[in-house]
């Protein structure tokens, strides 16, 4: 390939990188490794395959979480997810651990579930509160495309958490903000019943933009 063409391609690539940096978006997953993430709780397995993080259930394991090493407060988060039918999953936001860094993961969780179900609502993982989404709004829907890629957009600003794409949830919860104003992002592989599975869930194009 001529040197001039190589230089032009490098220039285009550099411009794209600079544009991404200027608008504030940062990739949380490089598409090749699990660098920047730490697994907590459970024995589910996580691997990289075809540019996606793949979580696979292990029978007898409690909920497992692949957690970002960095904490985030106010942010806009985007990701795509595909989950096997029969598996409940989720993405933790502003989450923490109890009793040390490898303790029980807890905090707000964006629900992922093949439909019709509650995908996109907010659950209080290990908070003792159950669903943070009020019961009167907790209605199953069929916006989630089963066994296909689904894009989620999550905006967390102060006590307000919005789940977009289809406008599934717009939650303002002062108590959870008091205890979980900041924390890590976590990719959940849910525990399963005996003699079921194995199931897999996949995430790709995970990126975040911190907000003031």
KAWO-V884502 format. One line per field, one symbol per residue. ss: DSSP state (~ for helix, > for strand, _ for the rest). phi: phi as a letter, one per 30 degrees, with the letter a starting at -180 (. if undefined). psi: psi as a letter, one per 30 degrees, with the letter a starting at -180 (. if undefined). Layout:
BEGIN
ss: ???
phi: ???
psi: ???
END
This chain:
BEGIN
ss: __~~~~~~~~~~~~~~~~~~~~__>>>_________>>>>____>>>>>__>>>>>_______>>>>>___>__>>>>>>>>>____>>>>>>>>>>_______>>>>>>>>>___>____>>>>____>>___~~~___>________>>>>>>>>__>>>>>____>>>>_~~~~~~___>>>>>>>__________>>>>>>>>>>>__
phi: .eeddddddddddddddddddddjdbdcbdibbcdjbbdbiibecbbcbhibdccbdbdiddecbccddccbccacbbacbbbdejccblbdbhcbbcijdcdddbkdbddbadcdacejdcccehcicidddeedcdcebcddddhbdbccbbccbhdcbcccjdddbbccbdedddcbdaldcbcccddbddibidbbbbbbhdbbbdcd
psi: kkeeeeeeeeeeeeeeeeeeeegfkkkfkffelgkgkkkkklglkklkkhglkjkklkkfkaklkjkkfklkdklkkklkkkkkkfkkalkkkhlllkhlfgakklakkjkkkklkagkflkkijgfgfbkekkeffikklgfkjkhlkkkkkkjjjbgkkkjackiekjkjjeeeeefiflalkkjkjklllkhlalllkkklhjlkjkl.
END
